[in-house]
Amino acid sequence: MPPANVLRSASAIVASTESGQHVLKIEGYSRIRDAVASGNSVRSRPFCVGGYNWNISYFPNGYTPYWSEYISFQVVRDYYVDVRAQFTLRLLDQAGVPVPSYTSTVYNDFRNNSTVYFNFFILRSTLERSEYLKNDCFTVRCDVTVTKPPEAKDVIDTTTRIPTAPPPPPPIVVAVPSSDLTRHLASLLATGEGADVTFEVDGKMFKAHRNVLAARSPVFRALLKEERSTDDGGVVRIDDMEAQDFEALLGYMYTDSLPEMKGGEAVATLPDLIAAANKYKMERLRLACENKLLAIQFRSSHGFPHRDCQLSSSSSRRPPPPPFPSTSLLSPSRPPPVVGPPSAVLSDLGDDTSLKIGKRRTAVTGHGQGRKEERSSGSFIGGARPGQRRPAASVWRRTTA
C-alpha cells in the first residue's frame, strides 16, 4: 500500500457513441418515378447525428441504368470527415413498424469515400405489389450510430477511498387530509344523535350534548351540573335569549365558526352574540363578533357599504379606502382590538346610513341576566330619536315588518 502522503490521480480513455434516426416518407411515388430518370436522385433534408450532418439520396429508378429495376438509397455526409459510423436502412409498414426482410446494415469509416450505398434495397415491382405502398406512399427509416473519437477524461481514484455507508432511505410520507372534526360535530348537532340535554328558548326546543357545552363554557358546565342535580326532566329553559341567537351560539360551540350573515342581519345579531359570549364566558366568540362589527363600522365610515350589506348613503361615493387591517384572534403577539359597548359601535355607523333595524329593542343588563322590551315607532342605526338617549348596552334586533 502506498504511503498516505502520495498524491494520486486517475484518468480514462473513452470511446463513446451517439445514435439517431431519420424517417423519410416518399409521397407521390409514381409521379416521382416518372419524373426522375435512372441514375438521378432526390435528396432529403439534412439531419445531424454525432455532431455531423447527413443526407439521404433517393433513386426511384436505380443508381445506374443497369439497376433500373431496383429502388436505391445512399447516405451522404455533407463534408469530408474521418469518422466511423453504422447505418441501418429499414422499410416501414403502414403502422410504422420495420419490415425485417427489407432491412440492411452497412458499416463505414468514411476514410476513402463519403457515401454509404444501398443500391439493391428493394425491387420496384416488389414494392408496387406489396402492402407497404399505399395511397402512392411508402416510408423508410435510417438508424445512424456514430463512434466518436476517443478522448481522455478524469476519473476518481477509488483505490484509497474509505467506503461510506449508503444513504438512508427517504422517509415514508403519508398524505393526511385536513381535520374534519368540526364537520362531525356539526352533524351531531344537526341530527341530535346521542343528545342528553334539551334547551327551551323562546318556545323552541334545541337538543345538545352536555360534554360539548361543558368543554366550551364554564358557565354551561356549572348550569348543566346544577340542572342534573335538580332532575327536572332534562329541559333547561333560557329566558333571556331569542331562538335564532341561541341557535347561532350552539353552532359556534360545535363548529367554532359563525353563521353567514349579511350586513343588516349581522348588525342586528352580532350584539346579541356579544352579550351571550360575556354571559357564558366565551372570549373568542366575543372577539370574533366585535371584529365583524368593526369591519362594518370601518366600511360604512368610508362611504360605501359592507360587501354583504346593501346600504344606501345620501353622500357621494368616495374613493376606496386601504384594506381593513385584519386582527388575528389567535395571535398572542397582538392584543385584541379595543372596542366600546355594542351601542357605541352601532352609533358610529354614521347618520347617513339608512338601514332600518326593526321595531323592537331588547336591553340586556348584567351580562344578559335580565331582559326588558320597549316598543318604539322605529329606529335607525346612527343615533337615537331627538330627546331620547340610547341605553349604553342596548341590543338592536331586526324583525319582520
N, C-alpha and C positions, 0 to 999 in steps of 0.2 A: 504493500500500500504506500503511495507517495506521501511525502511529508505534507502536513496541513498547510504550510505557508507557500506551497507551489501554486502559481496561477494556472488555471486550466480553462480551456476554451474548446469549442467543437463546431464543426460545420458539416454540411451535406451537399452533394451534387445531385440535383433533382431534375428529372426529365418528365415534365407534365404534359398533359394533352387537353385539348378543348374540342368539344363536339357541337355540331349544329345541324339543322335541317332546312331544306328549301323545297317548297311544293310548287310545281309548275303545272298549270292547267292549260290544256290545248282546247280552245273554244273555236268552233267553226273548222273542224278537222278537214272536211272535204274541200272547202274553199281555199284553205292554206295549201293543201296538197296540189290543187290545180294551179295555184299562183306561183309556187316556188319550185324551180327546176331541180333536177337531180344534181347533187354536189353543192347546192346553195342551202343556207340555213337562216334561221331567225333566232336572235339572241334574247335571253331573259334579262330581267333587271339584275344588276349586281347585288350580291349578298356577301356578308362578312362573317367569317369563322376563323378563330385563332389569330385575329389581327390582320388577316389578308382578305382581299376582295376576289370573288369568283363569279363566273357567269356560266350558264348552261346554253349550249347551241343545239337547236332542234333542226334535224334534217328530215323533212317529211318524205322525201324520195331517195333516201340513201346518201351516204357520204360521197360516193362516186357513181357514175352511170353503171358501173359493173355490179353494184349492190343496190340497184334502184328498187328491188322488191322488198328491201328492209327499211325500217324506220331507225334512224341513227341519232345518238346524242353524244355530245362532247362537253366535258367540264374544262373551262379555260381560266387560267389565272390572268389578272389584269396587267401584271408586270413580272419581270423575272425575279425569282426569289428561290433560294436554296432551302427547301422545306420538304419534309416527308409527311404524307397525308394518305388517308384511306377513304375511298369513295364507294358508296353503295347506291345503285340506282334501282328503284322499285316501282313497278306498275301497281297502281291502287285501284281497288274495285269501287263501286258506287258508294259504299259505306266508308271509304277512306282507309280500308284495311289492305296491307300489302299482299300481293299475289306471289306466293313462294316460287312458282315456276317461272316467273318473269322478274327475277331479282339477280343482279350482277354486281360483284365487288371487285375493285381494282386498287392495288397499292402503287403509289408513285412517289419518287423522291424529288422530281422536278429539277434534276441536275442537267439533263440533256434535252428536255423538251418542256413545253409549258401547257400541254394538253393531255387530258385523260379521255380515252376513246371507249365508246360503247356503240361500235359500228353495226353490230348484228343484234340489236336489243330485241326486236320482235318483227316478224314478217308482217308486211302491211295487210295482206289478205287475211292473216290470222286475227289481227286486231279488228278488222272490219266485220268479221263474222262473230266476234266474241261479244259477251255481255258487258265488257269493260268500256266499249264505245257506245255511249247513249246520248241521244239528242245532239249527235255530231260533236261530242266532247269526250276527252279522257284525261287522266291525271297521272303524273309521275312524281316521285319524291326522291330527292338526293340527300343522303346522310353523309356528312363530312366529319372526319376526326383528324385534327391537325396535331402532330407531335411537335411541341415547342422545343427550341434549342435548349440544351442542358444549361442549368445555372446553379451557382453556389448560394447556399443560404446558411445563416447562423442557426445553430440548434443549441438547446440547453443540455449541458453535461449532466447526465443523471447518475453517473457512477459514484459521485460523492454526496449526493443529496440525501438528507435524512428523511426517511419515509414519514409522512404525516397521516394522521387519522382521517378517514373520509368525512366529509361534512355531514352534519346531522340531517336527517330527512326534514323536509318542510313541515311545519305544524299543520294538523288537520283543521280546516276551517269549516264550520257548520253555519250556514245562514240561519240566523234566529229572527223570526218575524217580530214586528213591534208588539208591544203589550196590548192585549185585548181585555184587560181586567175590567175597565170601566164599561165596556160593551156588555160583558156578562152581568155586571151589577145592574146596569140599566135594564137588562132583560128580566132579572129577578124583580125589580121594582114594577115593571110593566105587567108581568104575569101574576105577581103576588105569590109565587110558589115559595113555600116554606115560611110565609109571613106569620109572625106571632104577636103582632100588636096592630090595633086599628085606631086611627085618629078620626075624630069627627070635627070638621071645620066648616062652619057656615052651612051646615046641613048636608055636607058631602063627606063620604067615607073614603079614607085612604089606608091601604094596607102597607105595612112596612116590617122591617126586621130589627129587633131590639139591638143586636150586636153591632149592626152597621151604624145606627144612630148613636149608640153609646160610644163607639170609637171616634165619631166625628164631632161630638159636642158633649162637654162635661155637664151642661145643663140638662140635656136629654138623658144622660146617664143617671143623674140624680132623680129626674122626673119619672123615668121608667122603673127605677128601683122602688120609689115610693108607690107608684101605681101597682106594682106587683104585690107589695105588702098589703094594700087595701083590698085587692082582688075584687074589682067591681065589674067583672065581665070582660076585661081586656080592651075596653074602649076608652081612649083618652080624648077629652074634649079640649079643643083650643078655641078660646073665645075672643082673642084679640087679633086675629088674622083673617083674611079672606081666603077662599078656597084656591084661587089661582095663584096667590102669593105663596101659600103653603105647598102647592104643587111644584112651583119653581124652587122652593127651599129644599124639598125632598129630592128633586132631580139633581141639585148641586151636591147634596150629601152623598149621592150614589155615583155620580159621574165626574165631580169636580169641575163642572162647566155650567155656564149659564145658558138658558134657552135663547134662541134667536128672537130678538125684539127690534122692531122698527123704532124710529126716533121718538114719536109721540108715546108709544107704548112703553118705551124704555124710561122716559121721563116720569111716567106715571107709576111704574112698577119698581124701579131701582130704589127710590127712597124707602119703600116698604121693606125691601130686602135688606137694606142697611139697618133698619130698626130691628128686623129679625136677627140679623147677624150679631148686633150688640146684645140682644136678649139672650141668645143661645151661645154667646162667646165663640163665634166663628170669625176669626180675624181675617183670614184670607178671603172669605166671601165679602166682608165689608170693604176691603181694599179693591177687590175686583169691581164692585158696584160703583165705588167712588171714582175709580179710574174711568169707567164708561161715562159717568156724569160729567167729569172734567173734559172728556173728549167732545161731548155735545156742547158744553159751555164754550169751549175754545172755538169750535167751528161756527157757532152762532154769533160769537162776538166779532167774527171777521166778515160777516155779511153774507154768508152762504150756508145752506142747510147741511146737516149731517148727511152722509151718503145714504143712510137708510131712513131719513126723516124728510118728508115733503113739507117744508116750512116756507111761508111767503113772507117777504120783507118789503116794507114801504120804501126803504132806502135803495139806492142803486147798487148793483153788484160791484164788489171791489176785486182787485187782483187776488189770485190765490195766495194764501199765506204760506210760509215754510211749513214742512210737515210737522204734525203734532209730535212733540217729543214723548216717546213711549216710556212708561215707567215699569220696570220689571218688578213683579210682585214677589219673586223668589230670590232676587239678588240681595245678599246680606251687606254688600258694599254701598248700597244706596238706600237712604231712608224712604219710607212711604211718603206719598205726597201729602202735604198739609192742606186739608180742606175744612171748610166750615160745616155746619149742620146742613142737612139736605135742603132746608128752606133757603139758606144762603146761596147754595149752588143754583137753585132754580131762579132766585131773584136776579142773578147776574146774567140771565139769558137775554136781557135787553127788552125795552118797551116796544121795539118794532117787530117783535115776533108774535104772529097771530095764530099760533096753535092753541086751540082751546082744550083744556084738560077737564072735562066732565062737569058735574054739578054737585059732587059730594066730596068732602074732605074729611079725613079722619085724623085726629090729633093723637099721637102716641106719646105718652109720657112714662117716665120711669122704665125705660128700655122696653116699651111695648106692654107693660103690665096693666095698663088701663086704656079704655077707648071711649071716645065720645064723638058723636056725629053732629054735624051742623049743616043745615040747609042754607044754600045761597042761590042767588039768581044766576050764577055763572061766574067762573073765574078764569083769568088768563095768566099764562106764565109771563113774568116780567114785572109784577107789582100787585099790591092789594088795591082794593077799591078805595076811592078817596075817603079819608076819615076812618079807615079801618086798618088796623095793624095786624100783620100776619103773625101767627104763633111761630116761635123760633124752631120748633121741631115738628112742624106740620107736614103731613104726608098727603100728597095730592093724587087722586086716582081718576082714571077715565072710565066713565060708564056709558052704556048705550043710550042714546037720546030717545 
